[in-house]
Amino acid sequence: MSASENLEEIIQYVPFMSFVHPSFWHTLTEMKLDVDKLNETTKQVYGRFSYRGDIAAVFEVDGTSFNKVPEDEQQYTNVKGTIMNKNTIEEFKAIDKAALLNTVGKTLWASLRKKTWIENPSELLHFIILSFADLKKFHYYYWFAFPAPNQPTVYIKEKSASIATLLSNKQIESLAQSYKSLHKDQKCFFAITKEEEKVVIKTLSTILDLNNPVPVDANTFYVFNDPSNGSNPGWPLRLFLAALLDHCPASAGTDIKVIGLRCNATGGVENSKVFSVTVPKFFFKDVKSVEAAGWVGWERNDKGNFGPKLANMSASLDPVILADASSDLNIKLMKWRLVPDLDVDVMKTTKCLLLGAGTLGCHVARDLLAWGFRHITFIDNGKVSYSNPTRQVLFTHQDCLNGGRKKAEAAADGLKNILPSVVTKGLAAHIPMPGHPVGESLKKETISNIQLITDAISEHDVIFLLLDTREARWLPTLIAAQLGKIVINAALGFDSYLVMRHGIGGCSTEGSTSVNATSIPGGSLGCYFCNDVTAPGNSLKDRTLDQQCTVTRPGVAAIAGALAVEVLVGLLQHPLRVQAPAVYNMNNDTEDVPAELQGILGPIPHSIRGFLHSYQNVVPTCAKFPQCIACSDIVINKYKEEGIEFLLKVFNSGNYLEEVTGLHELHLAAEMTDVLTFSDEDDEE
């Protein structure tokens, strides 16, 4: 083949082929949702490549690509790059790809002309990722670019040859050993000098004089890290030759031998190639001429066209992980614009105990999941009946068969069917109640149930009281007050409902609210029983079926359950948490509420009473009652002193709580007042 024919063969560089590990998309998703949000600022990332004999020029990114310092592995070469993740698919499509590449290229060339690449050759390589993440579908659109100047045009002088034609076996082995000890920043581009039976690696800074460029001698050869596995050189050579020619203009019009180092996984370099190239006499001399020539490097897609690729991760991600990530999407999107200070983690770690797995319990559990709560336990002693699934949304017809499954267990399984990653369980236990006597035959079982309920309350952060009867709420109210737990109470009428939070505090907070106060501190708020002046009794006695069952309009439970969860979330997001105050006479205009009393989700009411008949809500607030039959210090101290014996007295006597708290004397005083009033009137006559 003649020289003129050789010069017609333009060198064909093997472009990089991107490979994106699934972990990269997982990390990108987390950063987009939790850190970047609406910010489209370009971020620094790292990629890597190596020689792989089976696949040509693979360029990889994974979950570690976002690290500030790249992972250092012997067989890989790290490359610094940037990712530009757009907020919409329209922005992704509309961006001028050529202009973007030229802008990045201009910056790279300006940096290259500062000659810092001679000290740190890895600066010559760079990559761009333009992307859009559809986080609802887990579809990721992306396009890689590996910027390189369009000029100069370099010609092949001779066909590529094995490194064995240039170096002896001992010299090849010497090169492999020396390469292992070379600093990672120097492994992209360097030089070697043949010395008898060995080779000596020289960094570019030792052979390229910054002020007086010196051409390479006959025994010195440039080396680049070559990811290609064929007869053509890999993409890095294109950048290397452009930089060399800019630095050494005297090399223009000469022949250069360059070694494409192909180091395999075991450290061998015997597959390396020698490329003999002829560079043109003309080369751009300044930045303007580079800009005029333009930059290339956009990757082709799977169809062989210049265009983006699509990674559909919905089919390849673990369905459990996918469901968990998708469930959190709505909550994390709130932080982008609407509630930037929302604390998502506090909801993930808060453990909720639901006493009652009926209509209210099912709705509350679903709403807790939607808000990101992942620890939910049910306690209920009932079984699923055929009348339940239409109203109780965690149950199906299958749960009713063969006598019905235990509600608590079925509800927990229902939650797992919705979100497999949720930590949930169901406990079957009967809740002992005041006015429901406990005989000797039931004493052991009752004590066991009390211990189970006490242990469950102590292990959880929030207690939801979602039970059918008033008296069933007494024992958990007492235990939660004694342990200082958050209690959210919800109760239903036919077309009405009550949602309230209990105060957490001892005698120091009881009655501490002044007459002129506009709000009550969270610790001074009353509980469900603070407005009672009688002990709870057996509300199921002498009741017909329609009175024993909780007969309500179907929408009432959903409304009350949602409000109960919203009150909890507002409380957890308030800077004072459980001590968040409740405002007196709060109307629908929360602008009247002082800012210091509000949380990021608004003021937190003490209670919400809703009336579906008139479609109205009121938000009354009341303080602790010093003689409360459930949360007063009198009752709590009595429980601490006597324990189970105190509880058994309460269960077996409908009047015992009134005697302990002094309500009995209060009743007598009230009766005496009536008698005196009547007597006064009689005397006047």
C-alpha positions, 0 to 999 in steps of 0.5 A: 500500500502506497503512502498516498493511499495510507493517508486517505484512511482516516482513523476511526475512534471507537466511541464509548458505549454507556452502561448505567447500573440500576443503582445509579437511577436509585441514587438519582431518584433519592437526590432528586426527591430529597436534595435537588427537588426543583433545582436543575443545577448541573451536578458533578458525577464520576464514571469509569471505563476499563478494557474488557475483551468481550465488549468494546469501550464500555463506560459505566456509572452506578450508585457511587458515581455521585460520591465526592471522591470516586471509588478506586479500583485497580482495573478501572479509570475514573472520569469526572463528568456532569449530569444535567437532570431536567424537571420536565420531558419538554425541557429535556427535548427542547435543550439545544444539544449541539450548543450544550456540547460546544459550551462544555467543549469551550470550557474544556479547551480553555482548561486544556490550554492552561496546561494543567492536564500535563500534571493531571492527565485525567483532566483531558476526559469528560462526559455529560449526562442529560437526563429526565426522570419520570419518577411516577413511572420510573422511566429515565430518559438519558443521553451521554456525550463524551466531548471531543474536538472535531479537529484535527483529522488524523490518518492511519499510517499503518494497521494496528499491531500487537504490542509484541511487535514493539516490546519483548515479553520481558518488557511487556511484563515490566510494563504491566508491573509498573502500570499497577504502581502508577498513580490513578490520576496518571493512568489515563495518559503517560509515556514509556521508555525502552531500556534493555529488558524493561520499560520505564513509565514516565509521567507526561510532566517529566517528558513535556517541558511546559515552556519548550515542548520537546518531541518524543525520541525514538525509544519513547512512546506515548501510552493511553488507556484504551477501552477498545477491543478491536483494531481501532483505538478507543475514544480517549486517543482523540482527546490525547492527540488534540492536546499533544498537538496543541502543546507540541505544534512541531509534531504536526505533519509527523508520524507518531506511534502510540500504545493503546494499553489494554489491561485486563482484569488480571493485570495483563497487558498482552492484548495492547495495540500499537497505533501508527498515525500521521497528524496533519500539518494544519491545526487550530491555533486558538480557541476561536478556531476550535469553536468554529470546528465544533465539538462531537461526542453525543452517543448513539442510541440502541437503534444506531441513531443520535438520540436519547435512551430510555431506562424502564426501571419499573420492570427490573426493580424489586417490586417491594422496593418499587412500591415503597419508593412510589408510596413516598413520592407524594410526601417527598414532592410536598417538600419541593414547593408546598412544605419545604420544612416537612420532616418525612423521617419522623413519620417513618420512625413513629410507631403507631398502635391502633386499638380497634381494627374496625371501620375507623381502624381500617381508615386510619391505617390507610391514611397513616400509610399514605403519610409515610408511617411504616410501623403500625400495630392493631389490637382487636378481639373481634372477627371479620363478619360478612357485614364488614368488608363493604365498610372496613377497607382492609378486609375482603370476602375471603376474610369472612369465610370459615367463621371469619379471621381475627380482625387484627391479624386480617387488618395487618395482612391487608396492610401488607397486601397494600405495601409489603414493606410496612412493619405491621402485626395484629394482636388479639386481646379483649380490653377490660372495661369499667362496669364490666365485672370480672369473675374469678374464672376470667381473672387470669385471662383479664390480667393477661390482656392487661399486660399485653395492652400495657406492653403494646402501649409502652412499645409504641409512640402514638396510641389511637383509640378507635373502639366501639364503646366509651368504656373501652377507651378508659384503660388505654387512656389511663395507661397511656397517660401514665406512660406519657404517650401521644393519644389520638381519640376518634369516636362516631355517632350516626352523622357526627364524629369526635376527633381529639388529642389528649394532653400529656402532663402531670399535676403541674399542668392541671388547671394552669390555664388562666381565665384570660388565656387565648390558648391551652398548652399541650400538656394541659389539654383534657382527655376524652373523659375530662368532661365527665362527672360520672364513671363510665358504665356498661353501655351495651346492657339492655341495648337492641341490635341497632344500639349495640352496633356502631350504626353510622352514615358510611362517610363518617368513619372516613372523615373522622379517620382522616382527621385523626391522622391529620391531627397526629401529623400536624402535631409531629410537625409542630416545633413543640410536638406534644406540647403544641398549644390549642387555641380557644375559639379557633374559627375557620380563619387561621390567620387570626391565630398567632404565628408562634402557636402554629406549626408548618401545617397550621394550628393543631386543634384540641378536638374536632366535632363534626356534624354531617347533617349540617356539614359543619365542624367546631373545634372546642378546647378544654383543659384537664379536669383535676378529678378526671376519672382517667388522666388525673393524678389521683387516678394515675397515682392510685394505679401506680400504687395498687396496679392490677388490684386497682383495675379490678376494683374499677371493672367490678364497681361502677361507682369506685372511680367516682369515690376515688376521684371525689366525684361522688362528693361533688354529686352530693354537693350538687344535690344539696345545692338543689335542695337549698335552692328549692328551700329558699324558693319555698321560704320566699313564698 
